[in-house]
Amino acid sequence: MVGRFSRLAATSLKGSMRLAMLGPRSLIGKDSPRKLLEDLHLATAEDLLETLGRLKGTSMKLGQLASFIDAGVLPPDVRDTYQSVLGSLRDAAPPMKPKLVHEVFRHEFGKDPSDLYASFSEEPIAAASLGQVHLARTKEGREVAVKVQYPGIEDAIRSDLAVTTAVKPLMPLLAPGLDAADALEEMRARLLEECDYLLEAENMDTLADRYVDHPFVLVPRSVPDLSTERVLTMGRASGRPFAEVMKLDQAERDRVGEMLFRFYYGSLYRYGFTSADPHPGNYFLMNDGRMAFFDFGLACNLDPRMSPYLLGAFLALRDSDVEGLFRNAVAMRYVTKPGQIDPKRFFEWVRLVLDPIAEDREYTFTREFIAERTATMLDPRNPWWSFLRQLNLPRWAILLYRLELGLFAVLAQLGATANWHRITLEFHDVGEPSTDLGRAEAEWLKDHPK
């Protein structure tokens, strides 16, 4: 663990040294100060890519998260540089050597991949935070993708999580309204769940059952006989990754954005269950126009007791019902000390963070919106920061909050436009479909009820 932290510290030091050298170089060199600054940030981002790419577990997941959530921490003129370079963490990481992959298989099955599959590609096609993906063909001739977990990753995560317990006594000072024990326990439980590929297979198959013959969603199924806690074999699909989707015209990006919104948000509110990890490496656009979704290690189960309050809060937001929204927030434990919170101020906060779905109008997601929203949490200079310290994020809602922020960030990258308010009403069965995708899904739902 010390070695991992020291590598991160070294990366930070190198960036600082580059910055110190910028002034002299701008005086004696031919390049403009702006060009030198761009080169500095590019080199620093590449250092981060190398460092985070060699880390596994929580640090690797942080790198992936940072690659697509624009937290508004970086200046706009260098933000693209970091996102472009770090974005490769979504699809690539230093691979395991074939010998190590075989050791994982022998540990899990007592056999080599060649004994289990008709063919198995030794070179991985993709990497995730906890493992890497290989292509294979079953002995029955089915093309599959095989996710192999990095050896020791669970121990690394447990070690990382042990460090987080040290900050527990400080959390009441940073966020007096937060239940620190609940928050830390939820984070610990969910991260460790991601290490269990059998649980991920169960999550995947649950959603595959929900989306049978869906007009624009495909969820592959697992292959139980070829899956264990550390190896997951699933059906294979092919298509265009997110980087290629970003090159499409805006109408196509709007369509992709709506499909993502309908899958992640729609699954949650229709079925009470969805993936909580919408980063761009977990889906791609198929050639037939559907979206294929992968990676279900982090799943969000909605507490059914909260569903009426979530709907009540959404309708109160729509109707500008300040007291109604506040009552539902208290019931859901977002507010644990109602006597100390101004309901009108709370309404204004919710209106800010849920601006995309708050009103019946077309809305375009932007990076500026994501930057403004995240700055309220991360920047003590922000006027909302002190107010948020008095609120609670209940344990049942932690993954919901993560899902929402991640999804909104992806939609901002797409610059996606739609009437997200009306689409959300559909999920609660209080509105009619207003788009072609919505009408297609409504027809499908007639034969595939909840």
C-alpha positions in Angstrom: 0.0 0.0 0.0 2.9 2.4 0.8 4.3 1.7 -2.6 1.0 2.7 -4.3 0.7 5.9 -2.4 4.3 6.8 -3.1 3.8 6.4 -6.8 0.9 8.8 -6.6 2.9 11.3 -4.6 5.8 11.0 -7.1 3.3 11.8 -10.0 2.2 15.0 -8.1 5.8 16.1 -7.5 6.7 15.7 -11.1 3.7 17.9 -12.1 4.7 20.5 -9.6 8.3 20.5 -10.9 7.1 21.0 -14.5 5.0 23.9 -13.4 8.0 25.5 -11.7 10.0 25.1 -14.9 7.3 26.7 -17.1 8.4 30.3 -16.4 12.1 29.9 -17.5 11.2 27.9 -20.6 8.7 30.5 -21.7 11.5 33.2 -21.6 14.2 31.3 -23.4 12.2 29.0 -25.7 10.4 29.6 -29.0 7.0 28.2 -27.9 4.3 30.5 -26.5 3.5 30.3 -22.8 0.1 28.8 -23.7 1.7 26.1 -25.8 4.1 25.3 -22.9 1.2 25.1 -20.5 -0.7 22.7 -22.8 2.4 20.5 -23.0 2.8 20.5 -19.3 -0.8 19.4 -18.6 -0.6 16.7 -21.3 2.6 15.3 -19.8 1.1 15.4 -16.3 -2.1 13.6 -17.5 0.0 11.0 -19.1 1.9 10.4 -15.9 -1.4 10.0 -14.1 -2.5 7.5 -16.8 0.7 5.4 -16.2 0.4 5.5 -12.5 -3.3 4.8 -12.2 -3.1 2.2 -14.9 -0.6 0.2 -12.8 -2.8 0.4 -9.7 -5.7 -2.0 -9.2 -8.8 -1.8 -6.9 -10.0 1.5 -5.6 -7.3 3.6 -7.1 -8.0 2.2 -10.6 -11.7 2.8 -10.1 -11.0 6.4 -9.1 -9.0 6.9 -12.3 -11.9 5.5 -14.4 -14.4 7.7 -12.6 -12.3 10.8 -13.0 -12.0 10.1 -16.8 -15.7 10.8 -17.4 -17.0 12.9 -14.5 -16.2 16.5 -15.0 -16.0 17.7 -11.4 -15.3 21.2 -12.3 -12.0 21.1 -10.5 -9.9 21.7 -13.6 -9.9 24.9 -15.6 -12.0 24.6 -18.8 -9.1 25.1 -21.1 -7.2 22.0 -19.8 -10.1 19.9 -18.9 -10.3 18.1 -22.3 -6.6 17.2 -22.1 -7.1 15.2 -18.8 -10.4 13.6 -19.9 -8.9 12.6 -23.2 -5.8 10.9 -21.8 -7.4 9.5 -18.6 -10.3 8.3 -20.7 -8.2 5.4 -22.0 -8.5 3.9 -18.5 -12.0 3.0 -19.5 -10.7 0.5 -22.1 -7.1 -0.3 -21.3 -4.8 -1.2 -18.4 -1.6 -3.1 -18.1 -2.7 -6.7 -18.9 -1.9 -9.8 -16.9 0.6 -12.1 -18.5 -0.9 -15.3 -20.0 0.8 -17.4 -17.4 -1.0 -15.5 -14.6 -4.3 -15.8 -16.4 -3.8 -19.6 -16.6 -3.0 -19.7 -12.9 -6.4 -18.0 -12.1 -8.2 -20.7 -14.2 -6.3 -23.5 -12.5 -7.2 -22.1 -9.1 -10.9 -21.6 -10.1 -11.5 -24.7 -12.3 -8.5 -26.9 -11.8 -8.0 -26.6 -15.6 -6.4 -24.4 -18.2 -8.6 -22.3 -20.6 -7.8 -24.7 -23.4 -9.5 -27.4 -21.4 -12.7 -25.4 -21.0 -13.1 -23.5 -24.3 -12.8 -24.5 -27.9 -10.7 -21.4 -28.3 -9.4 -18.7 -25.9 -7.6 -15.5 -26.9 -4.5 -15.0 -24.7 -4.5 -11.3 -25.3 -7.3 -9.3 -23.5 -9.6 -7.1 -25.5 -10.4 -4.8 -22.6 -9.7 -4.1 -19.0 -11.8 -3.1 -16.1 -11.0 -1.9 -12.5 -11.0 -5.5 -11.2 -10.2 -7.7 -14.1 -9.6 -8.0 -17.9 -11.7 -9.4 -20.7 -10.8 -12.1 -23.2 -12.6 -13.5 -26.2 -13.4 -17.2 -26.4 -15.6 -19.8 -28.1 -17.4 -22.5 -26.1 -17.1 -26.1 -27.1 -20.7 -25.8 -28.4 -19.5 -23.0 -30.8 -20.9 -20.0 -28.9 -18.9 -16.8 -29.0 -18.4 -15.5 -25.4 -16.5 -12.8 -23.5 -14.6 -14.0 -20.4 -13.8 -11.6 -17.5 -10.8 -12.8 -15.4 -10.2 -11.1 -12.1 -6.8 -9.8 -11.1 -5.2 -12.0 -8.5 -5.2 -10.4 -5.1 -7.6 -7.6 -6.0 -9.9 -8.4 -3.1 -7.1 -8.2 -0.6 -5.9 -4.9 -2.2 -9.4 -3.4 -1.8 -9.7 -4.7 1.8 -6.4 -3.0 2.5 -7.6 0.3 0.8 -10.8 0.2 2.8 -9.0 -0.3 6.1 -7.5 3.1 5.5 -10.9 4.7 5.1 -11.9 3.7 8.6 -9.3 6.1 9.9 -11.3 9.1 8.6 -14.5 8.0 10.3 -13.9 10.1 13.5 -13.4 13.2 11.2 -16.6 12.8 9.2 -18.9 14.4 11.7 -16.7 17.5 11.6 -16.8 17.6 7.8 -20.5 16.7 7.4 -22.4 16.9 10.7 -25.6 15.6 9.2 -24.1 12.5 7.7 -24.3 9.1 9.3 -20.6 8.2 8.9 -20.9 4.6 10.0 -23.7 3.8 7.5 -21.9 5.6 4.7 -18.6 3.8 5.2 -20.2 0.4 5.7 -22.2 0.8 2.5 -19.1 1.7 0.5 -17.2 -1.3 2.0 -20.0 -3.7 1.3 -20.6 -2.6 -2.3 -16.9 -2.6 -3.2 -16.4 -6.1 -1.9 -19.5 -7.3 -3.7 -17.9 -6.3 -7.0 -15.2 -8.9 -6.3 -17.8 -11.7 -6.5 -18.4 -12.5 -10.2 -21.1 -15.0 -9.3 -23.1 -12.2 -7.8 -22.4 -10.1 -10.9 -23.7 -13.0 -13.0 -26.8 -13.1 -11.0 -27.3 -9.3 -11.4 -26.7 -9.6 -15.2 -29.1 -12.5 -15.6 -31.8 -10.7 -13.6 -31.6 -7.7 -16.0 -31.3 -10.0 -19.0 -34.7 -11.5 -18.0 -36.2 -8.1 -17.6 -35.1 -7.0 -21.1 -35.9 -10.0 -23.2 -36.6 -8.9 -26.8 -36.4 -5.3 -25.9 -36.4 -2.8 -28.9 -33.2 -1.0 -27.9 -31.5 -2.8 -24.9 -29.5 -5.9 -24.9 -28.1 -7.5 -21.7 -26.0 -10.6 -22.3 -26.5 -13.7 -20.1 -23.8 -15.5 -18.1 -22.6 -19.0 -18.8 -23.0 -20.7 -15.4 -20.8 -23.7 -16.1 -17.9 -21.5 -17.1 -18.3 -18.9 -14.3 -16.9 -18.7 -10.7 -16.3 -16.0 -8.1 -13.2 -15.0 -10.1 -14.0 -15.9 -13.7 -17.2 -14.7 -15.5 -18.2 -16.0 -18.9 -21.0 -14.2 -20.7 -22.5 -13.9 -24.1 -20.7 -11.7 -26.6 -22.0 -8.7 -28.5 -20.1 -6.2 -30.7 -20.5 -2.6 -31.6 -19.1 0.9 -31.3 -17.5 2.1 -28.0 -18.2 5.4 -26.4 -15.3 7.2 -28.1 -16.8 6.4 -31.5 -20.3 7.3 -30.4 -18.9 10.8 -29.5 -18.0 11.2 -33.2 -21.6 10.7 -34.4 -23.9 13.7 -35.2 -25.9 15.3 -32.4 -29.2 13.5 -33.3 -27.5 10.1 -32.9 -25.9 11.2 -29.7 -29.3 12.4 -28.4 -30.7 9.0 -29.2 -27.8 7.2 -27.4 -28.3 9.5 -24.4 -32.0 8.7 -24.2 -31.3 5.0 -24.4 -28.8 5.3 -21.5 -31.3 7.3 -19.5 -34.1 4.9 -20.1 -32.0 1.9 -19.2 -30.3 3.1 -16.0 -33.1 5.3 -14.7 -36.0 3.2 -16.1 -34.7 0.0 -14.7 -34.4 1.5 -11.2 -37.9 3.0 -11.1 -39.7 0.2 -13.0 -38.0 -2.8 -11.5 -36.3 -1.4 -8.4 -32.9 -2.7 -9.7 -30.2 -1.4 -12.0 -26.5 -1.2 -12.6 -25.0 1.6 -10.5 -21.9 2.0 -12.7 -22.8 4.0 -15.9 -19.2 4.8 -17.0 -18.6 4.6 -20.7 -16.7 1.4 -20.7 -19.8 -0.5 -19.7 -21.8 -0.3 -22.9 -21.6 0.2 -26.6 -23.8 1.0 -29.6 -24.5 -2.1 -31.6 -24.7 -2.1 -35.4 -28.5 -2.6 -35.3 -29.0 0.5 -33.2 -29.5 -1.1 -29.8 -27.3 -0.5 -26.8 -25.5 -3.5 -25.2 -24.8 -3.2 -21.5 -22.1 -5.0 -19.4 -20.5 -5.0 -16.0 -23.1 -5.5 -13.3 -20.8 -5.9 -10.3 -22.1 -2.7 -8.7 -25.9 -3.0 -8.6 -28.4 -0.6 -7.1 -31.4 -2.1 -5.3 -34.0 0.5 -4.5 -35.6 0.1 -1.1 -39.3 -0.4 -2.0 -40.3 1.6 1.0 -38.8 4.6 -0.5 -40.6 4.4 -3.9 -43.7 6.4 -2.8 -41.6 9.1 -1.3 -39.4 9.4 -4.4 -42.5 9.8 -6.5 -44.0 12.3 -4.1 -40.8 14.3 -4.0 -40.6 14.3 -7.8 -44.2 15.5 -8.2 -43.7 18.1 -5.5 -40.7 19.4 -7.4 -42.7 19.6 -10.6 -45.5 21.5 -8.8 -43.2 23.8 -6.9 -44.6 22.4 -3.6 -41.9 23.4 -1.2 -43.4 21.8 1.9 -44.4 18.6 0.1 -40.8 18.1 -1.1 -39.5 18.7 2.4 -41.9 16.2 4.0 -40.8 13.5 1.6 -37.1 14.3 2.1 -37.6 14.0 5.9 -39.3 10.6 5.3 -36.4 9.4 3.2 -33.9 10.7 5.8 -32.2 13.2 3.5 -33.0 15.6 6.3 -32.5 14.3 9.8 -32.8 17.6 11.7 -35.8 19.3 10.0 -36.0 22.0 12.7 -32.6 23.3 11.6 -33.2 23.3 7.8 -35.1 25.9 5.8 -37.6 24.1 3.5 -37.4 26.8 0.9 -33.6 26.6 0.9 -33.8 22.8 0.6 -36.2 23.1 -2.3 -33.7 25.5 -4.1 -30.9 22.9 -3.6 -33.0 20.0 -5.1 -34.1 22.2 -7.9 -30.5 22.9 -8.8 -29.2 19.3 -8.7 -32.3 17.9 -10.5 -32.6 20.7 -13.0 -32.6 18.3 -16.0 -35.8 16.5 -14.9 -37.5 19.2 -12.8 -39.6 20.9 -15.5 -41.7 19.9 -18.6 -39.3 21.2 -21.2 -36.4 20.1 -23.4 -33.1 20.2 -21.6 -29.5 19.9 -22.9 -27.0 18.3 -20.5 -23.8 20.4 -20.3 -20.4 20.2 -18.6 -21.2 23.5 -16.9 -24.2 21.9 -15.2 -22.0 19.0 -13.9 -19.3 21.4 -12.8 -21.8 23.6 -10.9 -23.4 20.6 -9.2 -20.2 19.0 -8.1 -18.7 22.2 -7.0 -21.4 22.5 -4.4 -20.0 19.4 -2.8 -16.2 19.9 -3.3 -15.5 23.6 -3.1 -15.8 25.3 0.3 -16.0 28.6 -1.5 -19.3 27.6 -3.1 -22.4 29.2 -1.4 -24.1 25.7 -1.1 -21.2 24.0 0.6 -22.0 24.9 4.2 -25.7 24.1 3.7 -24.9 20.6 2.4 -22.9 19.8 5.5 -26.2 19.8 7.4 -27.9 17.2 5.1 -27.7 13.5 5.2 -27.1 11.0 2.4 -29.0 7.9 3.7 -27.4 4.5 3.2 -30.1 3.3 0.8 -29.5 6.3 -1.5 -25.7 6.2 -1.7 -25.6 4.1 -4.9 -28.6 6.0 -6.3 -26.6 9.2 -5.9 -23.6 7.7 -7.5 -25.6 6.4 -10.4 -27.3 9.7 -11.0 -24.2 11.8 -10.9 -22.4 9.4 -13.3 -25.3 9.1 -15.7 -25.7 12.9 -15.8 -22.0 13.3 -16.5 -22.1 10.9 -19.4 -25.2 12.7 -20.8 -23.2 16.0 -20.5 -20.4 14.6 -22.5 -22.9 13.6 -25.2 -24.5 17.0 -25.0 -27.8 15.0 -25.0 -31.1 16.8 -25.4 -34.6 15.5 -24.6 -37.6 16.2 -22.4 -36.2 14.2 -19.5 -39.0 15.3 -17.3 -41.6 13.6 -19.4 -39.5 10.4 -19.8 -39.2 10.3 -16.0 -43.0 10.5 -15.6 -43.2 7.4 -17.8 -41.1 5.4 -15.4 -43.6 6.3 -12.6 -46.6 5.4 -14.8 -47.9 8.9 -14.6 -47.1 10.0 -18.1 -47.5 8.9 -21.8 -44.5 8.3 -24.0 -43.4 11.4 -25.9 -40.6 10.0 -28.1 -40.1 7.2 -30.7 -38.1 5.2 -28.2 -40.7 5.7 -25.5 -43.5 4.5 -27.8 -41.4 1.5 -28.9 -40.8 0.6 -25.2 -44.5 1.1 -24.4 -45.4 -1.4 -27.0 -42.8 -3.8 -25.7 -44.1 -3.4 -22.1 -47.6 -4.6 -23.1 -46.1 -8.1 -23.6 -43.4 -7.7 -20.9 -45.1 -6.3 -17.8 -43.2 -5.5 -14.6 
